[in-house]
């Protein structure tokens, strides 16, 4: 995610911004942070794990051992869980059909496929999903005060399905909305190879060779 953030900073949606956050929404959630035009890695190289912000202490168990981590709600896995809950509650006939008749088999890709077919139940699930994305984004903006937030990762190709809901909820959740400079929430531009592109850019800019021990 850090490498992908650098790709977006140099070639993508956050180009021209010295303070930016890329959130990667995939099986889990990661992030890359740019501060003062530099990639922020933290004291121990471990910065960029917002997926494990606890947003609901009574929420579902996370593989990290905690409960209610952001990625339990706003990742691809979280989208699948929201879809299964809708299906089990009788609000996801199309989702169940796409899952082969088993509501417990509903996954995130079933939700996005149904939404692209204009299924109302799937669209409703994505509105809820967009709210959960916004909650974490608002927390990041409150802490880091970036100029822009970019959404990428495995769900990058489906950001259009929930971006409006995320932007609307973000405005209600972020501190001082309406009294602070706008922080756009936008889709990533560098595609599925963003991490590789960012790695190559970092290596080239820092003069790393294949045997350089500082890389």
MARVOKE-211210 format. One line per field, with one value per residue (C-alpha): residue number from 1; residue in one letter; x, y, z. Coordinates in nm, 4 decimals, always signed. Example, Ala and Ser with C-alpha at 12.3 -4.5 7.8 and 13.67 -1.06 7.14 Angstrom:
% residues 2
nr [1  2] .
rest [A  S] .
px [+1.2300  +1.3670] .
py [-0.4500  -0.1060] .
pz [+0.7800  +0.7140] .
% end
This chain:
% residues 215
nr [1  2  3  4  5  6  7  8  9  10  11  12  13  14  15  16  17  18  19  20  21  22  23  24  25  26  27  28  29  30  31  32  33  34  35  36  37  38  39  40  41  42  43  44  45  46  47  48  49  50  51  52  53  54  55  56  57  58  59  60  61  62  63  64  65  66  67  68  69  70  71  72  73  74  75  76  77  78  79  80  81  82  83  84  85  86  87  88  89  90  91  92  93  94  95  96  97  98  99  100  101  102  103  104  105  106  107  108  109  110  111  112  113  114  115  116  117  118  119  120  121  122  123  124  125  126  127  128  129  130  131  132  133  134  135  136  137  138  139  140  141  142  143  144  145  146  147  148  149  150  151  152  153  154  155  156  157  158  159  160  161  162  163  164  165  166  167  168  169  170  171  172  173  174  175  176  177  178  179  180  181  182  183  184  185  186  187  188  189  190  191  192  193  194  195  196  197  198  199  200  201  202  203  204  205  206  207  208  209  210  211  212  213  214  215] .
rest [X  X  X  X  X  X  X  X  X  X  X  X  X  X  X  X  X  X  X  X  X  X  X  X  X  X  X  X  X  X  X  X  X  X  X  X  X  X  X  X  X  X  X  X  X  X  X  X  X  X  X  X  X  X  X  X  X  X  X  X  X  X  X  X  X  X  X  X  X  X  X  X  X  X  X  X  X  X  X  X  X  X  X  X  X  X  X  X  X  X  X  X  X  X  X  X  X  X  X  X  X  X  X  X  X  X  X  X  X  X  X  X  X  X  X  X  X  X  X  X  X  X  X  X  X  X  X  X  X  X  X  X  X  X  X  X  X  X  X  X  X  X  X  X  X  X  X  X  X  X  X  X  X  X  X  X  X  X  X  X  X  X  X  X  X  X  X  X  X  X  X  X  X  X  X  X  X  X  X  X  X  X  X  X  X  X  X  X  X  X  X  X  X  X  X  X  X  X  X  X  X  X  X  X  X  X  X  X  X  X  X  X  X  X  X] .
px [+0.0000  +0.2859  +0.4325  +0.0918  +0.0538  +0.3813  +0.2597  -0.0544  +0.1551  +0.3878  +0.1625  -0.1956  -0.4826  -0.2788  -0.0161  +0.0624  -0.0401  +0.2258  -0.0146  -0.2126  -0.3498  -0.4162  -0.6538  -0.6352  -0.9633  -0.9132  -0.9406  -0.8322  -0.7493  -0.4084  -0.2879  +0.0035  +0.0690  +0.2526  +0.3503  +0.5408  +0.5946  +0.7631  +0.6412  +0.5691  +0.6755  +0.6681  +0.9341  +0.9426  +0.8288  +0.4807  +0.2728  -0.0300  -0.2504  -0.5818  -0.7708  -0.7106  -0.8590  -1.1347  -1.4608  -1.6971  -1.5596  -1.8510  -1.8136  -1.7023  -1.3739  -1.0837  -0.8008  -0.5682  -0.7394  -0.9339  -1.3037  -1.4620  -1.1633  -1.2450  -1.1595  -1.4298  -1.6803  -1.5138  -1.2980  -1.3940  -1.4475  -1.6635  -1.8713  -1.9303  -2.0425  -2.2861  -2.4176  -2.4681  -2.6522  -2.8840  -2.9435  -3.0221  -3.2621  -3.4538  -3.3174  -3.0879  -3.2641  -3.0278  -2.7281  -2.8457  -2.8970  -2.5444  -2.4119  -2.5685  -2.8678  -2.6713  -2.7012  -2.3938  -2.1995  -2.2529  -1.9239  -1.8274  -1.8069  -2.1682  -2.2739  -2.0889  -2.2118  -2.5730  -2.5327  -2.4070  -2.7260  -2.9171  -3.0377  -3.1943  -3.0871  -2.7245  -2.7317  -2.8626  -2.5792  -2.3264  -2.4786  -2.4154  -2.0679  -1.9993  -2.0871  -1.8349  -1.5678  -1.6475  -1.6149  -1.2547  -1.1705  -1.3060  -1.0920  -0.7834  -0.8583  -0.9143  -0.5733  -0.3594  -0.5275  -0.4325  -0.5136  -0.6708  -0.7775  -0.7488  -0.9379  -0.7648  -0.6760  -0.8671  -1.1987  -1.0613  -1.2603  -1.5842  -1.5305  -1.7910  -2.0575  -2.0116  -1.8145  -2.1211  -2.2391  -1.8900  -1.8614  -2.2046  -2.1385  -1.7855  -1.9263  -2.1348  -1.8546  -1.5392  -1.4534  -1.5261  -1.6852  -1.7830  -1.5221  -1.2070  -1.0615  -1.2315  -1.0540  -1.1573  -1.2179  -1.1365  -1.0707  -0.7151  -0.5799  -0.2737  -0.4557  -0.3838  -0.0067  +0.0145  +0.2333  +0.4799  +0.4870  +0.5466  +0.8253  +0.9976  +0.9622  +1.1048  +1.3960  +1.4743  +1.4428  +1.6607  +1.9186  +1.8695  +2.0417  +1.9493  +2.2184  +2.1830  +2.1435  +1.9610  +1.6663] .
py [+0.0000  +0.2392  +0.1734  +0.2192  +0.5497  +0.6642  +0.5661  +0.7752  +1.0627  +1.0620  +0.9489  +0.9268  +1.0895  +1.2595  +1.4043  +1.7605  +1.7099  +1.6971  +1.5530  +1.2522  +0.9190  +0.6164  +0.3607  +0.0156  -0.1707  -0.5397  -0.8572  -0.6289  -0.2579  -0.0963  +0.2566  +0.4579  +0.8014  +1.0923  +1.3801  +1.6871  +1.5123  +1.2121  +0.8600  +0.8166  +0.4775  +0.5462  +0.4839  +0.1099  +0.0956  -0.0125  +0.2965  +0.2439  -0.0122  +0.1725  -0.1480  -0.2298  +0.0880  -0.0360  +0.1215  -0.1060  -0.2686  -0.5133  -0.5932  -0.9168  -1.0806  -0.9852  -1.2240  -0.9865  -1.0921  -0.7710  -0.7016  -0.4471  -0.3501  -0.1196  -0.3857  -0.6157  -0.3660  -0.1739  -0.4289  -0.6780  -0.9294  -0.6778  -0.6196  -0.9939  -1.0032  -0.7161  -0.9033  -1.2233  -1.0333  -0.8805  -1.2189  -1.3871  -1.1027  -1.1557  -0.8497  -1.0222  -1.2649  -1.1789  -1.2209  -1.5653  -1.6595  -1.5470  -1.7477  -2.0664  -2.0577  -2.0415  -1.7109  -1.8049  -1.8198  -1.4543  -1.2731  -0.9176  -0.9832  -1.1033  -0.7722  -0.5639  -0.7803  -0.7481  -0.3751  -0.3322  -0.5065  -0.2394  -0.4767  -0.2625  -0.4930  -0.4890  -0.1131  -0.0781  -0.2970  -0.0754  +0.2349  +0.0811  -0.0228  +0.3329  +0.4607  +0.2268  +0.3367  +0.6981  +0.6361  +0.5225  +0.7924  +1.0595  +0.9212  +0.9359  +1.2922  +1.3957  +1.2566  +1.3330  +1.6368  +1.5408  +1.7398  +1.4375  +1.0784  +0.8205  +0.4900  +0.1992  -0.1655  -0.4705  -0.2834  +0.0057  -0.0998  -0.0826  +0.2459  +0.4102  +0.1899  +0.3365  +0.6603  +0.8867  +0.7211  +0.7502  +1.1183  +1.1975  +1.0158  +1.1559  +1.5067  +1.4155  +1.2330  +1.4401  +1.7052  +2.0628  +1.9852  +2.3164  +2.5022  +2.3403  +2.3208  +2.0456  +1.7100  +1.5295  +1.1551  +1.0151  +0.6902  +0.5732  +0.6086  +0.3843  +0.0508  -0.2970  -0.2601  +0.0482  -0.1283  -0.2428  +0.1024  +0.2688  +0.0227  +0.0965  +0.4710  +0.4557  +0.2432  +0.4757  +0.7928  +0.6615  +0.5005  +0.1528  -0.1348  -0.5040  -0.5626  -0.2361  -0.3258  +0.0033  -0.0643] .
pz [+0.0000  +0.0714  -0.2710  -0.4313  -0.2479  -0.3997  -0.7464  -0.6941  -0.5597  -0.8595  -1.1434  -1.0216  -0.8367  -0.5630  -0.7950  -0.6938  -0.3305  -0.0594  +0.1995  +0.0820  +0.1979  -0.0211  +0.1309  -0.0257  -0.0015  -0.0706  +0.1361  +0.4205  +0.4365  +0.4136  +0.3549  +0.2285  +0.3737  +0.2141  +0.4437  +0.3247  -0.0075  +0.1519  +0.2089  +0.5795  +0.7147  +1.0886  +1.3518  +1.2822  +0.9205  +1.0281  +0.9494  +0.7302  +0.9052  +0.9431  +0.8762  +1.2410  +1.3815  +1.6106  +1.4967  +1.6908  +2.0082  +2.0044  +1.6381  +1.4711  +1.5601  +1.3351  +1.2417  +1.4287  +1.7522  +1.8171  +1.7644  +1.5358  +1.3227  +1.0326  +0.7762  +0.9141  +0.7679  +0.4838  +0.2987  +0.0292  +0.3093  +0.4917  +0.1796  +0.1556  +0.5179  +0.4612  +0.1568  +0.3550  +0.6274  +0.3659  +0.2040  +0.5360  +0.6188  +0.2948  +0.1148  -0.1324  -0.3673  -0.6522  -0.4251  -0.3220  -0.6867  -0.7759  -0.4804  -0.6133  -0.3826  -0.0569  +0.1343  +0.3360  +0.0103  -0.0809  -0.1416  -0.2201  -0.5934  -0.5913  -0.4389  -0.6971  -0.9870  -0.8722  -0.8199  -1.1757  -1.2863  -1.0894  -0.8206  -0.5459  -0.2626  -0.3712  -0.4146  -0.0594  +0.0698  -0.1074  +0.0496  +0.3930  +0.2830  +0.1658  +0.5133  +0.6753  +0.4273  +0.5137  +0.8867  +0.8539  +0.6002  +0.8360  +1.1179  +0.8967  +0.7916  +1.1538  +1.2514  +0.9463  +0.7840  +0.4257  +0.1141  -0.0568  +0.0136  -0.2637  -0.2631  -0.4373  -0.3863  -0.5040  -0.4997  -0.7065  -1.0120  -0.8146  -0.6303  -0.8522  -0.6911  -0.3432  -0.3850  -0.3730  -0.0517  +0.0967  +0.0108  +0.1526  +0.4807  +0.5075  +0.5132  +0.8176  +1.0002  +0.9553  +1.2124  +1.1081  +0.7736  +0.6177  +0.8230  +0.6846  +0.3339  +0.1371  +0.1331  -0.1868  -0.1679  -0.5110  -0.6949  -0.7613  -1.1144  -1.1416  -1.1589  -1.0308  -1.0757  -0.8541  -0.5979  -0.8614  -1.0204  -0.6860  -0.6030  -0.9335  -0.8846  -0.5338  -0.6474  -0.9383  -0.7332  -0.4518  -0.6757  -0.5348  -0.7061  -0.6750  -0.4128  -0.2195  +0.1534  +0.2249  -0.0081] .
% end
